[in-house]
Amino acid sequence: MDNNPLKQYFRRPSVYMKLPSNGQGYPEGTLEMPETGELPVYPMTAIDEITARTPDALFNGTAIAELITSCVPNIKDPWAVPNVDLDAILIAIKAASSSSGEMDLESICPKCEESSTYKINLAGILASIASPDFTQELTAGDLKVKLKAVNFKEINEASMKQFEFQRMAAQIDSIEDEDERNKLMKDSLQKVTDLTMDLLCQAIEYIQTPTIKVDQKDYILDFLRHCDRNVYVTIRDRSSELRQISEVKPMKINCGSCEHAYEQSITLNPTDFFE
């Protein structure tokens, strides 16, 4: 409502962020990049909180997608967000929505098993996220492999499939018939293998041979299934290295009870966003 007299009190951007990807990897029309290169990030609304607390929305990824749409409107399609940007975007939304600029992290000491709560400086975490370089081709024998970031839609679909596989695996032990149990176990392992191959295939933009550039996913997937193991491992490990560059680094903790030093991983979910 443009004529709403309360419009001047609507939320305003409270954080401006640079994407680790620098906007690379977004299909045309999915990102509106300001001239400054920094995206405005708005605080969450009450509607965002309701959505983020809905179990189905959390499970199928809708909660995160709608959160990004609401708080980072320059991103026109949240499902197209490259995985290298996802953590940084969620941290920026949390920082914009937090009155203190901090987030509580509960951690259990692996030595004395004492549970404690620690403060995380969100701006510091956001500044520490690095930008992976996807411009360099990977050499594997006569082949040049161009890697890219997997997007949120692909990650979410893989996560849902993985959950179904885990649920299937949990039911296998309860099957009394040994032949049926072995068949289901074999099917489950095959599905996990297929999922792993599919994800790596999605992370490959193209493979350049001495004579032709191949970017058709069916051909690339077929190649991954039949190439030399050493070639496969080289591609897989490089893709993993690039992904880890943009991941939130673990927090270094000294236990307040026994003073044991250890690292605690930081995982962001929509339900972590409320003070």
GUTIVEX-617533 format. One record per residue (C-alpha): residue in three letters; z, x, y; residue number from 1. Coordinates in nm, 3 decimals. Each point is the difference from the previous one (the first is absolute). Example, Ala and Ser with C-alpha at 12.3 -4.5 7.8 and 13.67 -1.06 7.14 Angstrom:
% residues 2
[rec ALA [0.780 1.230 -0.450] 1],
[rec SER [-0.066 0.137 0.344] 2],
END
This chain:
% residues 275
[rec MET [0.000 0.000 0.000] 1],
[rec ASP [-0.125 0.181 0.308] 2],
[rec ASN [0.192 -0.231 0.234] 3],
[rec ASN [0.338 0.057 -0.167] 4],
[rec PRO [0.249 0.095 0.278] 5],
[rec LEU [0.190 0.212 -0.255] 6],
[rec LYS [-0.303 0.218 -0.076] 7],
[rec GLN [0.131 0.283 0.216] 8],
[rec TYR [0.294 0.027 -0.241] 9],
[rec PHE [-0.213 0.037 -0.311] 10],
[rec ARG [0.040 0.326 -0.191] 11],
[rec ARG [-0.178 0.308 0.127] 12],
[rec PRO [-0.101 0.325 -0.168] 13],
[rec SER [0.298 0.234 -0.023] 14],
[rec VAL [-0.161 0.281 -0.202] 15],
[rec TYR [-0.341 0.167 0.021] 16],
[rec MET [-0.119 0.191 -0.306] 17],
[rec LYS [-0.283 0.228 -0.107] 18],
[rec LEU [-0.134 -0.066 -0.347] 19],
[rec PRO [0.020 0.293 -0.244] 20],
[rec SER [-0.362 -0.077 -0.091] 21],
[rec ASN [-0.101 0.006 0.370] 22],
[rec GLY [-0.184 -0.324 -0.075] 23],
[rec GLN [-0.223 0.156 -0.266] 24],
[rec GLY [-0.066 -0.206 -0.314] 25],
[rec TYR [0.014 -0.344 0.162] 26],
[rec PRO [-0.310 -0.215 -0.059] 27],
[rec GLU [-0.175 -0.119 0.315] 28],
[rec GLY [0.181 -0.291 0.166] 29],
[rec THR [0.335 0.058 -0.171] 30],
[rec LEU [0.156 0.219 0.272] 31],
[rec GLU [-0.009 -0.021 0.378] 32],
[rec MET [0.088 0.349 0.120] 33],
[rec PRO [0.123 0.030 0.363] 34],
[rec GLU [-0.145 0.276 0.217] 35],
[rec THR [0.338 0.176 -0.013] 36],
[rec GLY [-0.017 0.019 -0.379] 37],
[rec GLU [0.344 -0.163 -0.021] 38],
[rec LEU [0.055 -0.346 -0.145] 39],
[rec PRO [0.253 -0.234 0.167] 40],
[rec VAL [0.269 -0.116 -0.244] 41],
[rec TYR [0.195 -0.320 0.062] 42],
[rec PRO [0.349 -0.092 -0.127] 43],
[rec MET [0.023 -0.245 -0.288] 44],
[rec THR [0.037 -0.372 0.065] 45],
[rec ALA [0.226 -0.248 -0.180] 46],
[rec ILE [-0.309 -0.127 -0.185] 47],
[rec ASP [-0.068 0.353 -0.123] 48],
[rec GLU [0.351 0.014 -0.142] 49],
[rec ILE [-0.043 -0.329 -0.185] 50],
[rec THR [-0.327 0.119 -0.150] 51],
[rec ALA [0.145 0.336 -0.100] 52],
[rec ARG [0.283 -0.172 -0.186] 53],
[rec THR [-0.234 -0.218 -0.207] 54],
[rec PRO [-0.006 0.129 -0.362] 55],
[rec ASP [-0.363 -0.090 -0.071] 56],
[rec ALA [-0.116 0.160 0.325] 57],
[rec LEU [0.190 0.316 -0.085] 58],
[rec PHE [-0.148 0.016 -0.349] 59],
[rec ASN [-0.366 -0.051 0.092] 60],
[rec GLY [0.001 0.216 0.313] 61],
[rec THR [-0.047 -0.288 0.243] 62],
[rec ALA [0.331 0.077 0.172] 63],
[rec ILE [-0.114 0.349 0.101] 64],
[rec ALA [-0.348 -0.118 0.095] 65],
[rec GLU [0.133 -0.274 0.229] 66],
[rec LEU [0.260 0.235 0.145] 67],
[rec ILE [-0.272 0.247 0.102] 68],
[rec THR [-0.216 -0.280 0.143] 69],
[rec SER [0.289 -0.129 0.211] 70],
[rec CYS [0.140 0.331 0.123] 71],
[rec VAL [-0.312 0.217 0.023] 72],
[rec PRO [-0.271 -0.241 0.122] 73],
[rec ASN [-0.253 0.278 0.055] 74],
[rec ILE [-0.027 0.015 -0.380] 75],
[rec LYS [-0.230 -0.294 -0.072] 76],
[rec ASP [0.011 0.025 -0.380] 77],
[rec PRO [0.329 0.134 -0.141] 78],
[rec TRP [-0.143 0.014 -0.353] 79],
[rec ALA [-0.245 0.267 0.122] 80],
[rec VAL [0.278 0.235 0.116] 81],
[rec PRO [-0.035 0.339 -0.175] 82],
[rec ASN [0.303 0.100 -0.205] 83],
[rec VAL [0.051 0.306 0.222] 84],
[rec ASP [0.082 -0.232 0.293] 85],
[rec LEU [0.213 -0.258 -0.178] 86],
[rec ASP [0.342 0.170 0.011] 87],
[rec ALA [-0.048 0.106 0.363] 88],
[rec ILE [-0.090 -0.357 0.102] 89],
[rec LEU [0.305 -0.146 -0.175] 90],
[rec ILE [0.229 0.259 0.160] 91],
[rec ALA [-0.146 -0.074 0.344] 92],
[rec ILE [0.061 -0.374 -0.051] 93],
[rec LYS [0.357 0.070 -0.106] 94],
[rec ALA [0.051 0.225 0.304] 95],
[rec ALA [-0.144 -0.266 0.233] 96],
[rec SER [0.229 -0.263 -0.151] 97],
[rec SER [0.317 0.211 -0.004] 98],
[rec SER [0.243 0.001 0.291] 99],
[rec SER [0.129 0.345 -0.095] 100],
[rec GLY [-0.318 0.173 -0.115] 101],
[rec GLU [0.175 0.073 -0.329] 102],
[rec MET [0.009 -0.141 -0.351] 103],
[rec ASP [0.280 0.009 -0.254] 104],
[rec LEU [-0.069 0.174 -0.329] 105],
[rec GLU [0.234 -0.051 -0.294] 106],
[rec SER [0.015 0.293 -0.236] 107],
[rec ILE [0.196 0.086 -0.314] 108],
[rec CYS [0.092 0.364 -0.045] 109],
[rec PRO [-0.142 0.123 -0.335] 110],
[rec LYS [0.301 0.227 -0.048] 111],
[rec CYS [0.309 -0.208 0.081] 112],
[rec GLU [-0.178 -0.342 -0.003] 113],
[rec GLU [0.161 -0.097 0.331] 114],
[rec SER [-0.202 -0.257 0.198] 115],
[rec SER [-0.036 0.060 0.373] 116],
[rec THR [-0.206 -0.132 0.290] 117],
[rec TYR [-0.195 0.238 0.222] 118],
[rec LYS [-0.187 -0.052 0.327] 119],
[rec ILE [-0.373 0.073 0.014] 120],
[rec ASN [-0.166 0.078 0.333] 121],
[rec LEU [-0.324 -0.199 -0.020] 122],
[rec ALA [-0.179 0.182 0.281] 123],
[rec GLY [0.072 0.331 -0.173] 124],
[rec ILE [-0.142 -0.124 -0.329] 125],
[rec LEU [-0.309 -0.139 0.172] 126],
[rec ALA [-0.061 0.333 0.175] 127],
[rec SER [0.034 0.192 -0.328] 128],
[rec ILE [-0.280 -0.184 -0.180] 129],
[rec ALA [-0.302 0.228 -0.030] 130],
[rec SER [-0.370 -0.083 0.006] 131],
[rec PRO [-0.191 0.090 -0.318] 132],
[rec ASP [-0.350 0.146 0.039] 133],
[rec PHE [-0.257 -0.196 -0.197] 134],
[rec THR [-0.297 0.172 0.161] 135],
[rec GLN [-0.014 0.292 -0.244] 136],
[rec GLU [-0.190 -0.046 -0.325] 137],
[rec LEU [0.165 0.110 -0.325] 138],
[rec THR [-0.204 0.242 -0.211] 139],
[rec ALA [0.000 -0.059 -0.374] 140],
[rec GLY [-0.263 0.220 -0.165] 141],
[rec ASP [-0.340 -0.111 0.130] 142],
[rec LEU [0.150 -0.317 0.148] 143],
[rec LYS [0.131 -0.075 0.348] 144],
[rec VAL [0.254 -0.284 0.004] 145],
[rec LYS [0.082 -0.184 0.323] 146],
[rec LEU [0.339 -0.169 -0.019] 147],
[rec LYS [0.132 -0.283 0.218] 148],
[rec ALA [0.317 -0.202 0.049] 149],
[rec VAL [0.054 -0.306 -0.218] 150],
[rec ASN [0.066 -0.314 0.206] 151],
[rec PHE [0.295 -0.241 -0.009] 152],
[rec LYS [-0.191 -0.266 -0.192] 153],
[rec GLU [-0.087 0.243 -0.278] 154],
[rec ILE [0.356 0.134 -0.014] 155],
[rec ASN [0.148 -0.349 -0.010] 156],
[rec GLU [-0.233 -0.118 -0.276] 157],
[rec ALA [0.087 0.308 -0.206] 158],
[rec SER [0.373 -0.059 0.053] 159],
[rec MET [-0.028 -0.359 -0.121] 160],
[rec LYS [-0.192 0.108 -0.309] 161],
[rec GLN [0.256 0.272 -0.069] 162],
[rec PHE [0.280 -0.257 0.021] 163],
[rec GLU [-0.179 -0.219 -0.255] 164],
[rec PHE [-0.046 0.299 -0.233] 165],
[rec GLN [0.368 0.085 0.025] 166],
[rec ARG [0.095 -0.357 -0.082] 167],
[rec MET [-0.236 0.007 -0.298] 168],
[rec ALA [0.148 0.329 -0.121] 169],
[rec ALA [0.352 -0.141 0.025] 170],
[rec GLN [-0.096 -0.281 -0.239] 171],
[rec ILE [-0.154 0.224 -0.265] 172],
[rec ASP [0.329 0.103 -0.161] 173],
[rec SER [0.090 -0.364 -0.062] 174],
[rec ILE [-0.311 -0.057 -0.218] 175],
[rec GLU [0.091 0.016 -0.368] 176],
[rec ASP [-0.347 0.036 -0.147] 177],
[rec GLU [-0.074 0.375 -0.003] 178],
[rec ASP [-0.380 -0.035 0.011] 179],
[rec GLU [0.016 -0.236 0.295] 180],
[rec ARG [0.252 0.226 0.174] 181],
[rec ASN [-0.222 0.306 -0.047] 182],
[rec LYS [-0.305 -0.190 0.123] 183],
[rec LEU [0.178 -0.116 0.316] 184],
[rec MET [0.132 0.352 0.062] 185],
[rec LYS [-0.352 0.141 -0.032] 186],
[rec ASP [-0.137 -0.268 0.234] 187],
[rec SER [0.276 0.069 0.253] 188],
[rec LEU [-0.067 0.375 0.001] 189],
[rec GLN [-0.373 -0.062 0.041] 190],
[rec LYS [0.062 -0.225 0.301] 191],
[rec VAL [0.221 0.262 0.162] 192],
[rec THR [-0.272 0.262 -0.056] 193],
[rec ASP [-0.265 -0.232 0.145] 194],
[rec LEU [0.217 -0.068 0.306] 195],
[rec THR [0.052 0.374 0.059] 196],
[rec MET [-0.374 0.061 -0.024] 197],
[rec ASP [-0.079 -0.290 0.233] 198],
[rec LEU [0.239 0.125 0.268] 199],
[rec LEU [-0.143 0.352 -0.008] 200],
[rec CYS [-0.350 -0.146 0.015] 201],
[rec GLN [0.097 -0.194 0.314] 202],
[rec ALA [0.118 0.328 0.156] 203],
[rec ILE [-0.345 0.159 -0.037] 204],
[rec GLU [-0.253 -0.066 0.276] 205],
[rec TYR [-0.285 0.178 -0.175] 206],
[rec ILE [-0.089 0.281 -0.242] 207],
[rec GLN [-0.278 0.235 0.106] 208],
[rec THR [-0.205 0.163 -0.278] 209],
[rec PRO [-0.252 0.279 0.071] 210],
[rec THR [-0.269 -0.269 0.030] 211],
[rec ILE [0.159 -0.335 0.092] 212],
[rec LYS [0.297 -0.165 0.168] 213],
[rec VAL [0.170 -0.263 -0.218] 214],
[rec ASP [0.220 -0.262 0.168] 215],
[rec GLN [-0.036 -0.293 -0.241] 216],
[rec LYS [0.346 -0.079 -0.139] 217],
[rec ASP [-0.130 -0.089 -0.348] 218],
[rec TYR [-0.163 0.341 -0.035] 219],
[rec ILE [0.305 0.184 0.136] 220],
[rec LEU [0.235 -0.187 -0.236] 221],
[rec ASP [-0.227 0.076 -0.295] 222],
[rec PHE [0.002 0.367 0.104] 223],
[rec LEU [0.383 0.009 0.012] 224],
[rec ARG [0.016 -0.142 -0.352] 225],
[rec HIS [-0.237 0.260 -0.146] 226],
[rec CYS [0.035 0.316 0.210] 227],
[rec ASP [0.176 0.321 -0.108] 228],
[rec ARG [0.378 -0.040 0.012] 229],
[rec ASN [0.035 0.299 0.235] 230],
[rec VAL [-0.239 -0.160 0.249] 231],
[rec TYR [0.192 -0.327 -0.019] 232],
[rec VAL [0.335 0.174 0.056] 233],
[rec THR [-0.139 0.195 0.298] 234],
[rec ILE [-0.114 -0.322 0.169] 235],
[rec ARG [0.319 -0.188 -0.088] 236],
[rec ASP [0.231 0.274 0.127] 237],
[rec ARG [-0.187 0.042 0.330] 238],
[rec SER [0.010 -0.376 0.060] 239],
[rec SER [0.374 0.004 -0.067] 240],
[rec GLU [0.052 0.294 0.239] 241],
[rec LEU [-0.180 -0.181 0.282] 242],
[rec ARG [0.204 -0.314 -0.058] 243],
[rec GLN [0.330 0.190 0.003] 244],
[rec ILE [-0.076 0.162 0.336] 245],
[rec SER [0.037 -0.334 0.179] 246],
[rec GLU [0.298 -0.125 -0.202] 247],
[rec VAL [0.345 -0.029 0.155] 248],
[rec LYS [0.190 0.313 -0.095] 249],
[rec PRO [0.335 -0.036 -0.181] 250],
[rec MET [0.314 0.013 0.212] 251],
[rec LYS [0.224 0.305 -0.049] 252],
[rec ILE [0.357 -0.111 -0.057] 253],
[rec ASN [0.334 0.175 -0.030] 254],
[rec CYS [0.238 -0.228 -0.186] 255],
[rec GLY [0.299 -0.091 0.217] 256],
[rec SER [0.229 -0.003 -0.304] 257],
[rec CYS [-0.092 0.310 -0.204] 258],
[rec GLU [-0.235 0.175 0.248] 259],
[rec HIS [-0.274 0.019 -0.262] 260],
[rec ALA [-0.343 0.051 0.162] 261],
[rec TYR [-0.287 -0.211 -0.131] 262],
[rec GLU [-0.310 -0.192 0.109] 263],
[rec GLN [-0.033 -0.376 0.020] 264],
[rec SER [-0.343 -0.165 0.000] 265],
[rec ILE [-0.069 -0.263 0.266] 266],
[rec THR [-0.183 -0.317 -0.101] 267],
[rec LEU [-0.078 -0.271 0.253] 268],
[rec ASN [-0.020 -0.367 -0.092] 269],
[rec PRO [-0.013 -0.304 0.231] 270],
[rec THR [0.356 -0.092 -0.099] 271],
[rec ASP [0.120 0.334 0.141] 272],
[rec PHE [-0.108 -0.104 0.348] 273],
[rec PHE [0.294 -0.218 0.096] 274],
[rec GLU [0.310 0.128 0.170] 275],
END
